Amino acid sequence: VAMTKLGQWLCGLALLGSAWAALALEPPGLRLPAPFRQALLPLPLYLLVAFGCYSLATVGYRLATFNDCEEAAAELQEHIRAARTDLRQRGLRF
């Protein structure tokens, strides 16, 4: 069974979160130097900001490269004209 994209993201987040928690809680045999500890504690916030920037960039890129569907627009306009004609025949005024 193939894993969905959401499942992949959640699996990755669980893996990163458990690794972060294991290091941040300082197991008895592990002593991290102060600079590593200072960089480790706000790491989830940094990752959240990085994910937000990535999401914004992705949405912006997809919006900028969104192509027009001229055939679909023409078909929709034709449907609108047909609906207006039908409604006029039934006595509705615009």
trRosetta pair geometry for C-beta under 8 A, 3 or more apart (Angstrom, degrees):
i j d omega theta_ij theta_ji phi_ij phi_ji
3 7 4.3 -126 -174 93 94 131
3 8 5.5 117 123 -58 120 81
3 11 7.4 -15 -174 -12 150 142
4 7 4.6 101 54 5 75 103
4 8 7.1 -135 98 -5 42 85
5 8 5.6 -51 -151 34 35 114
5 9 6.5 34 152 -17 66 104
6 9 5.8 -55 -148 37 32 109
6 10 6.2 28 155 -15 67 109
7 10 5.8 -56 -142 41 30 108
7 11 6.1 32 157 -21 65 107
8 11 5.8 -55 -146 36 28 111
8 12 6.4 27 155 -16 63 108
9 12 5.8 -58 -149 39 29 111
9 13 6.2 28 154 -17 65 108
10 13 5.6 -53 -142 39 32 111
10 14 6.2 34 156 -21 65 105
11 14 5.8 -53 -146 35 29 111
11 15 6.4 29 153 -19 62 107
12 15 5.7 -55 -148 36 31 112
12 16 6.3 24 157 -11 66 107
13 16 5.9 -56 -142 43 31 107
13 17 5.8 31 158 -20 66 112
14 17 5.7 -55 -138 41 27 112
14 18 6.2 24 162 -18 63 107
15 18 6.2 -57 -145 36 24 105
15 19 6.5 21 156 -14 61 108
16 19 5.8 -59 -148 39 31 109
16 20 6.1 31 155 -19 66 108
16 47 7.4 143 151 -131 149 168
17 20 5.6 -54 -144 37 30 111
17 21 6.1 28 157 -18 65 107
17 44 7.7 50 -108 -99 80 117
18 21 5.7 -51 -142 38 32 110
18 22 6.2 36 156 -23 64 105
19 22 5.8 -52 -146 34 30 112
19 23 6.6 19 157 -9 63 107
20 23 6.1 -65 -152 43 29 102
20 24 5.7 21 158 -16 69 116
20 40 7.1 167 -148 -175 80 91
20 43 6.0 -153 -126 82 124 131
20 44 6.5 104 168 -56 167 96
21 24 5.7 -57 -131 43 29 107
21 25 5.9 22 169 -16 66 112
22 25 6.6 -58 -140 38 20 104
22 27 6.7 -7 -174 -34 77 112
23 26 7.6 25 173 -71 38 48
23 30 7.5 -96 -129 131 60 149
23 32 6.9 67 -174 -57 93 143
23 40 5.7 -114 121 -160 121 145
24 40 5.9 -171 -86 138 81 115
24 41 6.3 113 -128 -99 110 62
26 30 6.1 -150 -155 85 59 92
26 31 7.3 40 -153 -105 111 44
26 32 6.8 -115 -103 8 96 101
27 30 4.9 60 59 19 86 111
32 36 4.6 -117 178 89 109 120
32 37 4.8 136 100 -60 120 89
32 40 6.9 -11 156 -3 166 149
33 36 5.0 88 62 11 79 105
33 37 7.0 -151 95 -7 38 92
34 37 5.6 -58 -143 39 33 112
34 38 6.2 33 159 -21 68 106
35 38 5.7 -54 -145 36 31 111
35 39 6.5 24 157 -12 64 107
36 39 5.9 -61 -149 41 31 105
36 40 5.9 33 153 -27 67 113
37 40 5.5 -55 -140 34 30 115
37 41 6.6 35 164 -29 64 101
38 41 6.6 -45 -146 21 26 109
39 42 7.5 -77 -162 47 31 86
39 43 6.9 59 146 -64 64 96
40 43 5.5 -31 -160 -20 38 124
42 45 4.8 -48 -174 41 80 118
42 46 6.0 86 127 -26 87 97
43 46 5.5 -54 -146 36 36 113
43 47 6.3 35 157 -18 69 105
44 47 5.6 -54 -145 39 33 111
44 48 6.3 37 154 -22 65 105
45 48 5.6 -52 -147 34 32 113
45 49 6.5 30 154 -16 64 104
46 49 5.9 -56 -150 38 31 109
46 50 6.2 31 152 -18 65 108
47 50 5.5 -53 -144 39 33 113
47 51 6.2 36 155 -21 65 104
48 51 5.7 -51 -146 35 30 111
48 52 6.5 33 152 -20 62 105
49 52 5.6 -52 -149 35 33 114
49 53 6.5 34 152 -18 65 103
50 53 5.7 -52 -149 36 33 111
50 54 6.3 34 152 -19 65 106
51 54 5.6 -53 -146 37 32 113
51 55 6.2 34 154 -20 65 106
52 55 5.7 -53 -145 36 30 111
52 56 6.3 29 156 -17 64 107
53 56 5.8 -56 -146 38 29 110
53 57 6.2 28 156 -17 64 108
54 57 5.8 -58 -147 39 28 110
54 58 6.2 29 155 -20 64 108
55 58 5.7 -55 -146 36 29 111
55 59 6.3 25 158 -14 65 107
56 59 5.9 -56 -145 39 29 107
56 60 6.1 29 156 -18 64 110
57 60 5.7 -56 -144 40 29 112
57 61 6.2 29 158 -20 65 107
58 61 5.9 -54 -145 36 28 109
58 62 6.3 23 158 -14 64 108
59 62 5.9 -57 -144 40 29 108
59 63 6.1 29 156 -19 64 110
60 63 5.7 -58 -145 38 28 111
60 64 6.2 26 157 -19 64 109
61 64 5.8 -57 -146 37 29 109
61 65 6.2 2 163 3 66 112
62 65 6.3 -68 -139 51 27 93
62 66 6.5 56 153 -61 62 89
63 66 5.7 -24 -152 -17 32 119
68 73 7.3 -19 176 -20 99 135
69 72 3.9 14 128 26 120 119
69 73 6.3 144 94 -21 70 85
70 73 5.5 -54 -146 36 34 113
70 74 6.3 35 156 -19 67 104
71 74 5.8 -54 -149 36 30 109
71 75 6.4 30 152 -18 64 107
72 75 5.6 -53 -146 38 33 113
72 76 6.3 35 154 -21 65 105
73 76 5.7 -53 -147 36 31 112
73 77 6.5 33 153 -19 64 104
74 77 5.7 -52 -149 35 32 112
74 78 6.5 35 151 -20 64 104
75 78 5.6 -53 -151 34 33 113
75 79 6.5 35 150 -19 65 103
76 79 5.5 -51 -150 34 35 113
76 80 6.5 37 151 -20 65 103
77 80 5.5 -52 -149 34 34 114
77 81 6.5 36 152 -19 66 102
78 81 5.7 -50 -148 35 33 112
78 82 6.4 33 153 -18 64 106
79 82 5.7 -54 -147 37 31 112
79 83 6.3 31 154 -20 65 106
80 83 5.7 -54 -146 36 30 110
80 84 6.4 30 154 -18 64 105
81 84 5.8 -55 -148 37 30 110
81 85 6.3 31 154 -19 65 106
82 85 5.7 -53 -148 36 31 112
82 86 6.3 31 153 -18 64 107
83 86 5.7 -55 -148 38 31 112
83 87 6.3 28 155 -17 66 107
84 87 5.7 -56 -145 39 31 108
84 88 6.3 35 154 -22 65 104
84 94 6.9 -8 -147 -47 108 143
85 88 5.8 -52 -148 33 30 112
85 89 6.6 31 153 -19 63 105
86 89 5.8 -55 -152 34 31 112
86 90 6.6 22 151 -12 64 108
87 90 5.6 -59 -149 41 36 109
87 92 4.2 -45 167 53 97 128
87 94 7.9 84 102 -54 126 98
88 91 7.8 95 -178 -36 30 10
88 92 6.5 -88 -82 65 33 72
88 93 7.6 68 -119 -97 73 44
88 94 7.7 -49 -80 -12 94 101
